[in-house]
Amino acid sequence: MQRQSPAEASLDLDMPIALSVLVPVHNEEENVTLMVGRIADALKDFGKRWELILIDDGSTDATLAKARKLLGTPGFDLRIIEFQRNFGQAAGLQAGFDAARGRLIATLDGDLQNDPLDIPRMIDALEERDLDMLCGWRKTRQDGLWLRLIPSWTANKLIRTITGVHIHDYGCGLKLYRAEIVKQVRIMGGMHRFIPAWIASVVPSTRIGEMVVTHHARQFGTSKYGISRTFRVILDLLAVLFFMRFRARPGHFFGMIGLFFGGISALMFLWLMIVKFGFGEDIGGRPLLTVAMMLFIGSVQMITTGILAEMLARSDNARLGYSIRKIHEADG
């Protein structure tokens, strides 16, 4: 079969979209035009219809205005999702996943540090290795040692150990997914770093791979991350661990704690009964009675919390986690 050129593919509206490229951007006015151009150049020989979705995460500079000037660029479909305010990278990615129409979905950062030329190679590798997700590995990172590299190495090691998903570089924005898989999970809060762990909750971890990709030093703008991010990652990791093990049965988690507290409380009350009725001693002023009462109350609270968590887990009314002001397309 003769392959169509990108321009021809973009005009054939009956052709299914094979690839969606998602890029969340926030105050990247100096990068957005160059980035779109590099993505278009990288996929000019793709030979199939593809789309680019920019998610403007509440930018306060000229990022949105410059992106809108690119609407109608021949060769691919461009859409811009404009958020009402800044919701964070996780919300940007989730909005892109929700809007994507491609069979495959690629994500990358909007700061020009990821190289779009890696996308075609990743597509070939994903298909050849029959994976559901392929993560980029910035083996040679162009970032500062103390503020970026050491905290990142520490966080990646901790995440690998706790989640059991052995990816070297969880923080790399360049990733490739099968759409039907990634659309089964929701990325809330600041959980975008843990997407491989979320994917591992719906497919075996053996279907998640990684590949060395190119990483460039930031040329324009400033990084949105600092050393404080490491502490947030640790807190988010605890939440990920909870969801991976108890997402479908949160009542078990709280129930186990409640039963543990209740068991200790029951033993304490039993001993106090023996002391009271067996030895005739006064127990009203004993600290053990207060501790037993507190453990009993804690037990009841934990068990009821577990019941409420089970009810919430079975509710289908999950919030989106973002709010869209407008979707910009070439046809207006």
C-alpha positions as CSV (number, residue, x, y, z in Angstrom):
1,M,0.0,0.0,0.0
2,Q,1.3,3.4,-0.9
3,R,1.8,5.7,2.1
4,Q,0.2,9.1,2.1
5,S,2.1,12.2,2.8
6,P,1.3,14.0,6.1
7,A,-0.4,16.8,4.2
8,E,-2.6,14.3,2.3
9,A,-3.4,12.5,5.6
10,S,-4.4,15.7,7.3
11,L,-7.0,16.3,4.5
12,D,-8.5,12.8,4.7
13,L,-11.0,13.3,7.5
14,D,-12.2,9.7,7.1
15,M,-8.8,8.4,8.1
16,P,-8.6,7.4,11.8
17,I,-6.2,9.2,13.9
18,A,-3.3,6.9,14.7
19,L,-1.4,9.1,17.2
20,S,-2.3,11.8,19.7
21,V,0.6,13.9,21.0
22,L,-0.2,15.7,24.3
23,V,1.8,18.6,25.6
24,P,0.8,20.4,28.8
25,V,2.2,24.0,28.8
26,H,2.4,26.6,31.5
27,N,4.1,30.0,30.7
28,E,6.2,28.6,27.8
29,E,5.8,31.5,25.4
30,E,9.4,31.3,24.3
31,N,9.1,27.5,23.6
32,V,5.7,26.8,22.3
33,T,6.2,27.8,18.6
34,L,9.6,26.0,18.4
35,M,8.1,23.0,20.1
36,V,5.2,22.6,17.7
37,G,7.6,23.0,14.8
38,R,9.9,20.3,16.1
39,I,7.1,17.9,16.7
40,A,5.8,18.5,13.2
41,D,9.3,17.9,11.7
42,A,9.7,14.7,13.8
43,L,6.4,13.3,12.5
44,K,6.5,14.6,8.9
45,D,7.2,11.1,7.6
46,F,4.9,9.3,10.0
47,G,2.5,8.5,7.0
48,K,-0.6,8.4,9.1
49,R,-3.1,10.9,10.5
50,W,-2.0,12.4,13.8
51,E,-3.1,15.1,16.1
52,L,-1.4,17.5,18.5
53,I,-3.2,18.6,21.7
54,L,-1.8,21.5,23.7
55,I,-3.1,21.9,27.2
56,D,-2.7,25.5,28.4
57,D,-2.5,25.1,32.2
58,G,-3.5,28.7,33.2
59,S,-0.6,30.5,31.5
60,T,-0.3,34.2,32.4
61,D,2.1,35.1,29.5
62,A,1.6,34.9,25.7
63,T,1.7,31.1,25.5
64,L,-1.9,30.7,24.6
65,A,-1.8,33.6,22.1
66,K,1.2,32.2,20.3
67,A,-0.3,28.7,20.3
68,R,-3.5,29.9,18.7
69,K,-1.6,31.4,15.8
70,L,-0.6,27.8,14.9
71,L,-4.1,26.6,14.4
72,G,-4.7,25.4,10.9
73,T,-1.1,24.4,10.4
74,P,-1.1,21.9,7.5
75,G,0.0,18.3,8.1
76,F,-1.8,17.6,11.4
77,D,-4.8,18.4,13.5
78,L,-4.1,20.9,16.3
79,R,-6.4,21.5,19.3
80,I,-5.7,23.7,22.3
81,I,-7.4,23.0,25.6
82,E,-7.5,26.2,27.7
83,F,-7.9,25.7,31.5
84,Q,-9.7,28.3,33.6
85,R,-6.7,28.4,35.9
86,N,-3.5,26.5,36.8
87,F,-4.5,23.0,37.8
88,G,-1.0,21.3,37.5
89,Q,0.6,18.9,35.1
90,A,-1.4,15.9,36.2
91,A,-4.7,17.6,35.4
92,G,-3.2,18.7,32.1
93,L,-2.3,15.2,31.1
94,Q,-5.7,13.8,32.3
95,A,-7.5,16.4,30.1
96,G,-5.4,15.4,27.2
97,F,-6.1,11.7,27.8
98,D,-9.8,12.4,27.9
99,A,-9.7,14.4,24.7
100,A,-7.3,12.2,22.7
101,R,-8.7,10.4,19.6
102,G,-5.6,8.5,18.6
103,R,-4.9,4.7,19.0
104,L,-1.5,5.6,20.5
105,I,-0.9,8.6,22.8
106,A,2.5,10.2,23.3
107,T,3.2,12.8,26.0
108,L,6.1,15.2,26.3
109,D,7.0,18.3,28.3
110,G,6.7,21.8,26.7
111,D,10.1,23.1,27.7
112,L,12.0,21.7,24.6
113,Q,14.1,19.3,26.9
114,N,12.4,16.2,25.4
115,D,13.3,15.5,21.8
116,P,10.2,14.7,19.5
117,L,12.5,12.8,17.2
118,D,12.4,10.0,19.8
119,I,8.6,9.5,19.2
120,P,8.8,7.5,15.9
121,R,11.5,5.3,17.5
122,M,9.3,4.7,20.6
123,I,6.3,3.8,18.4
124,D,8.4,1.2,16.6
125,A,9.8,-0.1,19.9
126,L,6.3,-0.3,21.5
127,E,4.9,-2.3,18.6
128,E,7.9,-4.6,18.3
129,R,8.0,-5.4,22.0
130,D,4.2,-5.6,22.2
131,L,4.0,-3.2,25.2
132,D,1.1,-1.1,26.6
133,M,3.4,1.7,27.8
134,L,6.9,2.8,27.0
135,C,8.7,5.2,29.2
136,G,11.5,7.5,28.2
137,W,14.7,7.2,30.2
138,R,16.8,10.3,30.3
139,K,20.0,8.4,30.9
140,T,22.2,11.5,30.2
141,R,20.2,14.3,31.9
142,Q,21.1,18.0,31.2
143,D,20.0,19.2,34.7
144,G,21.7,20.5,37.8
145,L,23.2,17.9,40.1
146,W,22.1,19.0,43.5
147,L,18.7,20.5,42.9
148,R,17.5,18.1,40.2
149,L,19.6,15.0,39.6
150,I,20.2,13.8,43.2
151,P,16.6,14.3,44.4
152,S,15.4,12.6,41.2
153,W,17.7,9.6,41.7
154,T,16.5,9.3,45.3
155,A,12.8,9.6,44.4
156,N,13.1,7.1,41.5
157,K,14.8,4.5,43.7
158,L,12.2,4.9,46.4
159,I,9.3,4.6,43.9
160,R,10.8,1.5,42.3
161,T,11.2,-0.2,45.6
162,I,7.7,0.6,46.9
163,T,5.6,0.1,43.7
164,G,7.6,-2.8,42.3
165,V,7.5,-1.3,38.8
166,H,11.2,-1.1,37.8
167,I,11.5,2.1,35.7
168,H,14.7,4.1,35.9
169,D,13.2,7.5,35.2
170,Y,9.6,8.0,36.5
171,G,9.9,11.8,35.9
172,C,10.6,11.7,32.2
173,G,7.7,13.5,30.4
174,L,8.2,11.6,27.2
175,K,6.0,8.5,27.3
176,L,4.0,6.4,24.9
177,Y,0.7,4.6,25.7
178,R,-1.9,2.5,24.1
179,A,-5.0,4.7,24.4
180,E,-7.4,1.9,25.5
181,I,-5.0,1.2,28.5
182,V,-4.2,4.7,29.7
183,K,-7.9,5.7,29.5
184,Q,-8.7,3.1,32.2
185,V,-6.8,5.1,34.8
186,R,-7.3,8.6,36.2
187,I,-4.4,10.9,37.1
188,M,-5.4,13.1,40.0
189,G,-3.6,15.6,42.1
190,G,0.2,15.5,41.5
191,M,0.2,11.8,40.6
192,H,1.6,12.2,37.0
193,R,5.0,10.9,38.2
194,F,3.4,7.6,39.2
195,I,1.6,6.9,35.9
196,P,3.6,3.6,35.4
197,A,2.3,2.4,38.8
198,W,-1.3,3.3,37.9
199,I,-0.9,1.5,34.5
200,A,0.5,-1.5,36.5
201,S,-2.9,-1.7,38.3
202,V,-4.7,-2.6,35.1
203,V,-2.0,-4.6,33.1
204,P,1.0,-6.7,34.2
205,S,4.1,-4.7,34.9
206,T,5.8,-6.8,32.2
207,R,3.9,-4.8,29.6
208,I,5.5,-1.6,30.7
209,G,9.0,-0.9,29.2
210,E,11.5,1.9,29.0
211,M,13.9,3.2,26.3
212,V,16.8,5.6,26.4
213,V,15.8,9.0,25.0
214,T,17.6,12.3,24.3
215,H,17.5,15.0,26.8
216,H,18.4,18.7,26.1
217,A,19.2,21.5,28.5
218,R,16.5,24.1,29.0
219,Q,17.1,27.0,26.6
220,F,14.2,29.4,27.5
221,G,12.1,30.0,30.6
222,T,12.5,28.7,34.1
223,S,11.9,25.3,35.6
224,K,8.6,24.8,37.4
225,Y,10.2,22.3,39.9
226,G,12.4,22.8,43.0
227,I,13.8,20.8,45.9
228,S,10.5,21.0,47.7
229,R,9.1,18.7,45.1
230,T,11.0,15.8,46.7
231,F,8.9,16.0,49.9
232,R,5.7,16.1,48.0
233,V,6.7,13.0,46.0
234,I,7.2,11.1,49.3
235,L,3.7,12.1,50.4
236,D,2.2,11.2,47.0
237,L,4.0,7.9,47.1
238,L,2.2,6.9,50.3
239,A,-1.1,7.7,48.6
240,V,-0.1,5.6,45.6
241,L,0.8,2.7,47.8
242,F,-2.6,2.9,49.5
243,F,-4.4,3.0,46.2
244,M,-2.4,0.2,44.6
245,R,-3.2,-2.1,47.5
246,F,-6.6,-0.9,48.8
247,R,-8.2,1.1,46.0
248,A,-11.0,-1.5,45.4
249,R,-11.3,-2.3,49.1
250,P,-10.4,0.7,51.3
251,G,-12.6,-0.8,54.1
252,H,-10.1,-3.5,54.6
253,F,-7.3,-1.0,55.3
254,F,-9.3,1.0,57.8
255,G,-11.0,-2.1,59.1
256,M,-7.7,-3.8,60.0
257,I,-6.6,-0.8,62.0
258,G,-10.0,-0.7,63.7
259,L,-9.9,-4.4,64.6
260,F,-6.4,-4.1,65.9
261,F,-7.3,-1.1,68.1
262,G,-10.5,-3.0,69.2
263,G,-8.6,-6.1,70.0
264,I,-6.1,-4.3,72.3
265,S,-9.0,-2.4,73.9
266,A,-10.9,-5.7,74.6
267,L,-7.8,-7.2,76.3
268,M,-7.4,-4.1,78.4
269,F,-11.1,-4.2,79.5
270,L,-10.8,-7.9,80.2
271,W,-7.8,-7.3,82.5
272,L,-9.6,-4.4,84.2
273,M,-12.7,-6.6,84.8
274,I,-10.4,-9.3,86.4
275,V,-8.8,-6.6,88.6
276,K,-12.2,-5.1,89.6
277,F,-14.3,-8.3,90.2
278,G,-11.5,-10.8,91.0
279,F,-9.3,-8.7,93.3
280,G,-11.8,-6.0,94.3
281,E,-9.6,-3.2,93.4
282,D,-10.7,0.3,92.3
283,I,-10.1,0.9,88.6
284,G,-11.8,4.3,88.2
285,G,-8.6,6.3,88.4
286,R,-6.3,4.0,86.4
287,P,-4.7,5.3,83.2
288,L,-5.3,1.9,81.6
289,L,-9.0,2.6,81.7
290,T,-8.6,5.8,79.8
291,V,-6.3,4.2,77.2
292,A,-8.8,1.3,76.7
293,M,-11.6,3.8,76.2
294,M,-9.6,5.8,73.7
295,L,-8.6,2.7,71.7
296,F,-12.3,1.6,71.7
297,I,-13.4,5.0,70.3
298,G,-10.5,4.8,67.7
299,S,-11.6,1.4,66.7
300,V,-15.2,2.5,66.1
301,Q,-14.0,5.5,64.1
302,M,-11.7,3.4,61.9
303,I,-14.4,0.9,61.1
304,T,-16.9,3.6,60.2
305,T,-14.3,5.4,58.1
306,G,-13.7,2.1,56.2
307,I,-17.5,1.8,55.6
308,L,-17.6,5.4,54.3
309,A,-14.5,4.8,52.1
310,E,-16.2,1.7,50.6
311,M,-19.3,3.7,49.8
312,L,-17.2,6.4,48.1
313,A,-15.1,3.9,46.2
314,R,-18.3,2.4,44.7
315,S,-19.6,5.9,43.6
316,D,-19.3,6.7,39.9
317,N,-19.4,10.4,40.5
318,A,-15.7,11.1,40.4
319,R,-14.6,14.7,39.8
320,L,-12.6,15.6,36.7
321,G,-9.9,17.4,38.6
322,Y,-9.8,20.3,36.1
323,S,-12.1,22.9,34.5
324,I,-11.9,23.8,30.8
325,R,-12.6,27.4,29.7
326,K,-12.5,26.7,26.0
327,I,-11.2,24.3,23.4
328,H,-9.6,26.1,20.4
329,E,-9.6,24.4,17.0
330,A,-8.8,25.4,13.5
331,D,-12.5,25.7,12.5
332,G,-13.1,28.0,15.4
